[in-house]
Amino acid sequence: MQSDLTRRRFVGSAFTAVAALSVGAVTLQGKVNLAQAVTNEYANPDLLMWVEELLPITQPDVDASRTIYDTLGIAVVDVRPAEAFYNGHIPGARHLDPNAVVASEAPVTGALKPETELAAMIGELGIDAGTRVVLYDDRGGFHAARMFWLMEYLGHQNVSLLNGGLTAWSAAGGDLTPEATGYAPRHFVPSAMPRRQATADYLLRHQDDAETVVVDVRPVAMYEDGHIPWAVNVPWALNLDENKLYWDAATLEAHFAAHGVTPDRNVVIHCQVGLASSHSYVALRLLGYPRVRVYHRSWAEWSAGGDLPVGYGS
């Protein structure tokens, strides 16, 4: 729903932002922050990268072994299954399986690996504190958003989603390659931020708190089959327009406000196994909501709790 005028302003700004780069000698005049090229109404527009930003800098660097965005300290990460990645991905992208963060043995489906293992995995992707991370998938951000939330939870403050992911990239004429690009591992040091995460105990402690709202982002049918009694149902898929792009700020704000999800409240988001909840986490972070948490063990844990309250119906 973003206007054509806004998109034109954005595209012009994006190309201006990369004009200081010389493709022949790849020089960077001053510090170029591509996120600042975005001209839209989000409170935190840097949490999204648009394909118009990425397209001009996927050209090879001088030595042809890396892209220009590598020179800028940007790591583009493809969060899809390996088969999809090797069938064609954005040039220079690094691969991360959607379930690489999930513990192989855990009492709760979708439970995450220990922080030390997650940090080592991120470092193996060539990411450290100085890296700008851009994540994408081919499902409107469904998989990439979990990695976005996880990186923010682990203290990485320079992460964004490619808006529309591979679908938007291909629609804009972006090239795909089956070739993997090499990169050097780095040392990623996590600094967990508890305010980004919620637990079942947290939800129980705040069930009568008028300042806290719990958001169940699963489809309506799943919500009606069983849910946390004081949770409101706001399906994650409604964050996206017909092109699988995040709606503009005004639309998203009105959508969430209609369900009582407003910036003055503590917001806790959950889904089934911790995937879709992160998609709505990104939406609220875009809007600048100051207190947003993900209950990443979600309904998989709550429904198996036995003594935890359950509601049914709408």
C-alpha positions in Angstrom: 0.0 0.0 0.0 3.0 2.2 -0.2 2.4 4.9 -2.7 4.1 5.0 -6.1 5.5 8.4 -5.2 7.1 7.0 -2.0 8.6 4.1 -4.0 10.1 6.5 -6.6 11.6 8.7 -3.8 13.0 5.6 -2.3 14.6 4.2 -5.5 16.2 7.6 -6.2 17.6 7.8 -2.7 18.9 4.2 -2.9 20.9 4.9 -6.0 22.2 8.1 -4.6 23.4 6.3 -1.6 25.6 4.0 -3.7 26.7 6.7 -6.1 29.9 7.2 -4.1 31.0 3.6 -4.9 33.3 3.2 -7.9 32.7 -0.2 -9.4 36.2 -0.2 -11.0 38.0 0.6 -7.8 35.2 0.1 -5.2 35.9 3.0 -3.0 33.6 4.2 -0.3 33.4 8.0 0.3 32.4 8.5 3.9 30.3 6.0 5.8 27.4 4.9 3.7 24.5 3.6 5.7 22.2 2.0 3.1 19.4 1.7 5.6 19.1 5.5 5.6 18.2 5.4 2.0 14.7 4.2 2.9 12.2 7.0 2.8 9.0 5.7 4.4 7.0 6.3 7.4 8.2 3.5 9.7 9.7 4.5 13.0 12.6 2.1 12.4 13.0 1.9 8.6 16.5 0.5 8.9 15.0 -2.8 10.0 14.0 -3.4 6.4 16.2 -3.4 3.3 14.4 -3.0 0.0 15.6 -4.8 -3.2 16.2 -1.4 -4.8 18.9 -0.9 -2.2 20.5 -4.3 -2.7 20.4 -4.5 -6.5 23.0 -1.9 -7.4 25.6 -3.4 -5.0 25.5 -7.1 -6.0 28.0 -6.4 -8.7 31.4 -8.1 -8.3 34.1 -6.4 -6.4 37.5 -5.6 -8.1 38.8 -9.1 -7.6 35.5 -10.7 -8.7 35.5 -13.0 -5.7 33.0 -11.0 -3.7 30.2 -8.5 -4.2 30.3 -4.8 -3.5 28.1 -5.3 -0.4 30.7 -7.5 1.1 33.1 -4.5 0.9 30.5 -2.5 2.8 30.5 -5.1 5.7 27.1 -6.5 4.7 26.3 -10.2 5.1 23.2 -11.3 3.1 21.9 -14.6 4.6 19.5 -16.9 2.7 17.3 -18.7 5.3 15.9 -21.5 3.1 16.6 -25.2 2.8 19.9 -26.1 1.1 18.2 -27.5 -2.0 16.4 -24.2 -2.6 19.6 -22.2 -2.0 21.7 -24.2 -4.5 18.9 -24.0 -7.1 19.5 -20.2 -7.1 20.1 -17.5 -4.6 21.1 -13.8 -4.5 24.7 -13.5 -5.6 27.1 -13.6 -2.6 24.4 -14.7 -0.1 25.4 -17.1 2.7 23.2 -20.1 3.5 21.5 -20.9 6.8 19.0 -23.7 7.0 15.7 -22.5 8.6 15.9 -25.1 11.3 19.6 -24.7 12.1 18.8 -22.8 15.3 16.5 -25.6 16.6 17.8 -28.1 19.2 17.8 -31.6 17.8 16.7 -33.0 21.2 14.4 -31.0 23.3 11.2 -31.6 25.3 9.5 -28.8 23.4 9.1 -28.7 19.6 11.0 -25.7 18.1 13.1 -25.1 21.2 16.3 -23.3 20.5 19.9 -24.5 20.8 22.0 -23.1 23.7 23.3 -19.6 23.2 26.9 -20.8 22.9 26.0 -23.0 20.0 23.9 -20.3 18.3 26.8 -17.8 18.7 29.2 -20.3 17.1 26.8 -20.8 14.2 26.5 -17.1 13.6 30.3 -16.6 13.7 30.6 -19.4 11.2 28.5 -17.3 8.8 31.2 -14.7 8.9 29.3 -12.4 11.2 30.6 -10.4 14.1 29.5 -7.2 16.0 30.5 -5.0 13.1 28.5 -6.8 10.4 25.3 -5.6 9.0 23.1 -8.7 8.5 20.4 -8.8 5.9 18.1 -11.9 6.1 15.7 -13.2 3.4 13.6 -16.3 2.5 10.9 -17.0 -0.1 8.0 -17.0 2.3 7.5 -13.3 3.0 9.9 -13.4 5.9 8.3 -16.3 7.7 11.7 -18.1 8.3 14.0 -15.1 8.1 12.1 -13.2 10.8 12.9 -15.8 13.5 16.6 -15.3 12.8 16.0 -11.5 13.0 14.4 -11.8 16.4 17.1 -14.2 17.6 19.9 -11.9 16.5 18.3 -9.0 18.3 17.8 -11.2 21.4 21.5 -12.1 21.3 22.4 -8.4 21.2 23.1 -7.8 17.5 21.7 -4.4 16.7 22.5 -4.2 13.0 20.1 -6.6 11.4 17.3 -6.3 8.9 15.0 -8.2 6.6 15.0 -8.0 2.8 11.4 -6.8 2.3 9.6 -9.3 0.1 12.6 -11.6 0.1 13.4 -13.7 -2.9 10.0 -13.1 -4.4 10.6 -9.3 -4.5 14.1 -9.8 -5.7 13.1 -11.9 -8.7 10.2 -9.6 -9.5 12.7 -6.7 -9.7 14.9 -8.7 -12.2 17.6 -9.6 -9.7 20.0 -12.3 -10.8 20.2 -15.7 -9.1 23.2 -18.0 -8.9 23.7 -21.6 -7.8 27.3 -20.8 -6.8 28.3 -20.4 -3.2 30.7 -17.7 -2.2 33.5 -18.1 0.3 33.8 -16.0 3.4 35.9 -16.1 6.6 34.4 -17.2 9.9 34.4 -14.5 12.6 34.0 -14.4 16.4 30.4 -13.5 17.4 30.0 -12.7 21.0 26.4 -12.9 22.3 24.9 -10.4 24.8 21.5 -11.7 25.6 18.7 -9.2 26.0 16.0 -10.7 28.3 13.6 -7.9 27.5 13.2 -9.5 24.0 12.0 -12.9 25.4 9.1 -14.1 27.4 8.5 -17.4 29.2 5.3 -19.2 30.4 6.0 -17.9 33.9 6.2 -14.4 32.5 2.7 -14.8 30.9 1.2 -16.2 34.0 2.6 -13.4 36.2 1.1 -10.8 33.8 -2.3 -12.4 33.0 -4.2 -9.7 35.0 -1.9 -6.9 34.0 -3.8 -4.3 32.0 -0.6 -3.0 30.6 0.3 -6.3 29.0 -1.3 -7.8 25.9 -0.5 -11.3 24.6 -0.8 -11.8 20.9 -1.4 -15.2 19.3 -0.4 -14.9 15.6 -1.6 -18.3 14.5 -4.4 -18.7 11.9 -7.9 -18.3 13.3 -8.8 -22.0 13.2 -5.7 -23.0 15.3 -6.5 -20.2 17.8 -10.1 -21.5 18.1 -8.9 -25.0 18.7 -7.1 -23.9 21.8 -5.3 -20.8 23.0 -4.0 -18.9 26.0 -7.3 -17.5 27.5 -6.2 -13.9 27.7 -4.5 -13.8 24.3 -5.9 -11.9 21.3 -5.7 -13.5 17.8 -3.9 -11.3 15.2 -2.7 -13.7 12.4 0.8 -13.0 11.2 -0.1 -13.3 7.5 -2.0 -10.1 7.8 1.2 -8.2 8.2 1.8 -8.5 4.5 0.2 -7.0 1.4 -0.7 -8.8 -1.8 3.0 -8.6 -2.9 4.2 -10.2 0.3 5.7 -6.9 1.5 5.1 -5.5 5.0 2.2 -3.1 4.9 2.9 0.6 5.4 3.1 2.0 8.9 -0.4 3.5 9.0 -2.0 0.2 7.9 0.0 -1.8 10.4 -0.7 0.6 13.3 -4.5 0.5 12.6 -4.5 -3.2 12.2 -2.8 -3.9 15.6 -4.6 -1.1 17.4 -7.9 -2.6 16.4 -7.0 -5.6 18.6 -5.7 -3.5 21.5 -2.1 -3.9 20.6 -0.8 -0.4 21.2 2.7 1.1 21.8 1.9 1.9 25.5 1.5 -1.7 26.4 3.9 -4.6 27.0 3.4 -6.9 24.0 4.1 -10.6 24.1 3.9 -12.5 20.9 3.6 -16.3 20.4 2.6 -18.8 17.7 2.9 -22.6 17.5 6.7 -23.3 17.6 8.3 -19.8 17.6 8.4 -19.0 13.9 5.5 -16.9 12.9 5.6 -14.9 16.2 8.9 -13.4 15.0 7.2 -12.1 11.9 4.9 -9.9 14.0 7.8 -9.0 16.2 9.5 -7.4 13.2 6.2 -5.6 12.3 6.0 -4.0 15.8 9.7 -3.2 15.8 9.2 -1.4 12.5 6.5 0.7 14.1 8.7 1.5 17.1 6.9 -0.3 19.8 9.3 -0.1 22.8 8.3 -3.2 24.7 8.0 -6.3 22.5 8.8 -9.9 23.5 8.6 -13.2 21.8 7.4 -16.3 23.8 9.4 -18.5 21.5 8.4 -21.8 23.0 4.9 -20.8 22.2 1.9 -23.0 22.0 4.0 -26.2 21.7 5.1 -25.7 25.3 1.9 -24.1 26.7 -0.4 -26.8 25.3 1.8 -29.6 26.7 2.0 -28.0 30.2 -1.0 -29.9 31.6 -1.7 -27.5 34.4 -1.7 -24.3 32.2 -5.1 -22.7 31.4 -6.5 -23.1 27.9 -9.3 -21.2 26.2 -11.4 -22.4 23.2 -13.4 -20.7 20.5 -13.1 -17.1 19.3 
